[in-house]
Amino acid sequence: MSPRFSIIIPVINEEGAINAAIEHLAALPGAASLEIIVVDGDGAGKTIRAIRNGNVRTATSEKGRGNQMNRGAALAKGAILVFLHADTRLPADAFSLMERALSDQTRMAGAFDLAIASGRPVYRLIAKIASLRSRLTRIPYGDQAHFFRRVYFSEIGGFANIPLMEDVEIMGRIKKRGGRIVIIEKAVTTSPRRWEKEGILRCTLRNWLLISLYFAGISPERLSRFYK
C-alpha cells in the first residue's frame, strides 16, 4: 500500500540531529501511514550515512533546500507531502490535523503555528510574532512544516530553483493562483540553535531585513550573499 504521508527532510551536515528527528517521527501516532525521505545536499552523503533506521529512503541532490525538497518530492509516494527541517518536531496529532485541514478540497497547502524549544520569554515572543505574521499573510516559513497535496505540488512545479526564500516564494505563488493555504493552530517546535549560534538580535533582525528586501523586489540571488 502507498503511504498516506511522505515526510521529506532536506539536510546538510546534520549527522548529529538526523536520528533524533527520525525517531520522533516514527513514534508519532499514525506513523504506520508515512514514509520518510532524507535528501542530503552533500554529494558524499555524510548525513545519510549516519542514519540508523533502515526503512528511511535516502537520496542526494545538488545543494540548496529547494533542490533537495524537489528531489524528495520526485521520489515520494504519499498523497500528502510534508517538508520538515531536521531540527523541527511535529505535534503528536500532526497527521490527523493535516488530514482534517485538507479535508476541505479548496485547500491546497498549509503549515503549523511555530514554537521554539526554549523557556526564554524572548523565544516565546519570536514564535508568537511568526505565527501571527503567517496567519495574517498566509505565507508561512519553511520551519513551520509546509504540507501540500502531492498532485497540486506537482501541478505548480514544486519549489523554485533559487538559493533563498524558496519557502516564501512557493506560498506567494499559491496565493497568486488563488489557492487556499491553511495554518494549523497547533504548533511545531523548532530548535533555538540558529538564534543561539548567531545571536538572538542579529539573527532576528537579519531575517526581518531579508524578507523585507525580498518583498521589495531584491532577488534571492543577491540576498543569499548576506545569509549563511
C-alpha positions in Angstrom: 0.0 0.0 0.0 1.2 3.5 -0.7 1.8 5.7 2.3 -0.6 8.5 3.1 2.2 10.9 4.0 5.7 11.5 2.7 7.9 13.3 5.1 10.8 15.0 3.2 13.7 16.2 5.2 16.4 18.2 3.4 19.7 18.0 5.2 23.4 19.0 5.1 25.8 18.4 8.0 23.0 17.0 10.2 24.8 13.9 11.3 24.2 14.7 15.0 20.5 15.5 14.6 19.0 13.3 12.0 18.4 10.1 14.0 16.5 12.0 16.7 14.3 13.6 14.0 13.6 10.2 12.5 12.9 8.5 15.9 10.5 11.3 16.8 8.5 10.8 13.6 8.5 7.0 13.9 7.0 7.3 17.4 4.1 9.6 16.4 0.5 8.2 16.3 -0.2 7.3 12.7 3.4 6.7 11.8 2.5 3.5 10.0 0.9 5.6 7.2 4.1 7.6 6.4 7.4 7.3 4.6 10.4 9.3 5.5 12.7 10.6 2.8 16.0 12.3 3.7 17.7 14.2 0.9 21.4 15.2 1.5 22.8 18.3 -0.2 26.3 16.9 0.4 27.3 14.7 -2.5 29.2 12.4 -0.2 26.0 11.8 1.8 27.6 12.2 5.2 24.2 12.7 7.0 22.7 9.8 5.1 25.5 7.5 6.2 24.7 8.4 9.9 21.0 7.2 9.6 20.3 4.1 11.7 16.7 3.4 10.6 16.8 1.0 7.6 13.3 2.0 6.4 14.2 5.6 5.6 14.5 6.4 1.9 17.5 8.5 1.0 18.9 10.5 -1.9 21.5 13.1 -2.6 21.0 16.2 -4.7 22.6 19.5 -5.7 23.0 21.6 -2.6 20.1 24.0 -1.9 16.9 23.4 0.1 14.6 23.9 -2.9 16.6 21.4 -5.0 16.7 18.9 -2.2 13.0 19.1 -1.4 12.1 18.8 -5.1 14.3 15.7 -5.3 12.5 14.2 -2.3 9.1 15.1 -3.8 10.0 13.3 -7.0 10.6 10.1 -5.0 7.6 10.4 -2.8 4.6 8.1 -3.0 2.4 9.7 -0.4 -0.8 11.7 -1.2 0.4 14.5 1.2 3.9 15.9 1.1 5.3 17.3 4.3 8.6 19.2 4.2 10.3 19.2 7.6 13.5 20.7 8.9 15.8 18.3 10.8 15.5 20.4 13.9 11.7 20.8 13.9 9.3 18.4 15.6 5.7 17.8 14.6 3.0 17.8 17.3 1.7 14.4 18.4 -1.5 14.7 16.4 0.1 16.2 13.3 -1.2 13.6 10.9 -4.8 13.8 11.9 -4.6 17.6 11.9 -3.2 17.7 8.4 -5.9 15.2 7.2 -8.6 17.4 8.7 -7.0 20.6 7.3 -7.0 19.2 3.7 -10.5 17.5 4.0 -11.7 20.8 2.5 -10.9 20.3 -1.2 -10.4 24.0 -1.7 -7.3 23.9 0.5 -4.1 23.1 -1.4 -1.4 23.6 1.2 -0.7 24.5 4.8 1.6 24.8 7.7 1.6 24.9 11.5 2.0 27.6 14.1 5.5 27.9 15.4 7.0 27.2 18.8 10.7 27.3 19.8 12.1 24.8 22.2 13.2 27.2 25.0 11.6 28.6 28.1 13.1 32.0 27.5 10.5 34.7 27.1 12.2 36.2 24.0 11.8 33.0 22.1 8.1 32.8 23.0 7.8 36.4 21.6 9.6 35.5 18.4 7.4 32.4 17.9 4.2 34.3 18.6 5.1 37.1 16.1 6.0 34.4 13.5 2.7 32.6 14.0 0.7 35.9 13.9 2.5 37.0 10.7 1.8 33.7 8.9 -1.9 33.9 9.9 -2.2 37.4 8.5 -0.2 36.9 5.3 -0.9 33.2 4.7 2.8 32.9 3.8 4.3 30.6 6.5 8.1 29.9 6.6 9.7 26.6 6.0 10.3 25.9 9.7 6.6 25.8 10.1 6.4 22.4 8.3 4.8 23.1 4.9 2.5 20.4 3.6 0.8 20.1 0.2 -1.4 17.8 -1.8 1.1 15.9 -3.9 -0.8 16.3 -7.1 -1.1 20.0 -6.6 2.6 20.4 -5.7 3.5 18.7 -9.0 1.0 20.8 -10.9 2.6 24.1 -9.7 6.1 22.9 -10.5 7.4 22.4 -6.9 9.9 24.8 -5.3 11.7 27.4 -7.3 15.3 26.8 -8.0 16.6 29.8 -6.0 19.2 30.0 -3.3 17.0 31.6 -0.7 13.3 32.3 0.0 12.0 29.1 -1.7 9.5 28.7 1.1 8.1 32.2 0.8 8.1 32.1 -3.0 6.0 28.9 -3.3 3.4 30.2 -0.8 3.2 33.5 -2.6 2.8 31.7 -5.9 -0.1 29.6 -4.5 -1.8 32.7 -3.3 -1.4 34.4 -6.7 -3.0 31.3 -8.3 -6.0 31.6 -5.9 -5.1 28.5 -3.9 -6.1 28.4 -0.2 -3.4 27.9 2.5 -4.4 26.7 5.9 -2.4 27.5 9.1 -3.0 24.9 11.8 -3.2 26.4 15.3 -1.2 23.6 16.9 2.5 24.4 16.8 5.5 22.6 15.5 8.5 23.0 17.8 11.9 24.1 16.3 15.3 24.3 17.9 16.7 27.7 19.0 20.1 26.6 17.8 20.4 29.1 14.9 19.5 32.1 17.2 21.9 30.8 19.9 24.7 30.4 17.4 24.3 33.8 15.6 22.8 35.8 18.5 19.1 36.4 19.0 19.0 40.1 18.0 21.4 39.7 15.0 19.6 36.6 13.7 16.1 38.1 14.1 16.9 41.5 12.5 18.8 39.8 9.7 15.8 37.6 8.9 13.4 40.5 9.0 15.6 42.6 6.8 16.0 39.8 4.2 12.3 39.1 4.0 11.5 42.9 3.7 14.1 43.2 0.9 12.7 40.2 -0.9 9.2 41.6 -0.9 10.7 44.9 -2.1 11.9 43.1 -5.2 15.5 42.2 -4.4 16.4 38.9 -6.0 17.1 35.8 -3.8 20.5 35.5 -5.6 21.6 39.0 -4.2 20.1 38.3 -0.8 21.9 35.0 -0.5 25.2 36.9 -0.2 24.1 38.1 3.2 22.8 34.7 4.5 24.8 31.7 5.5 
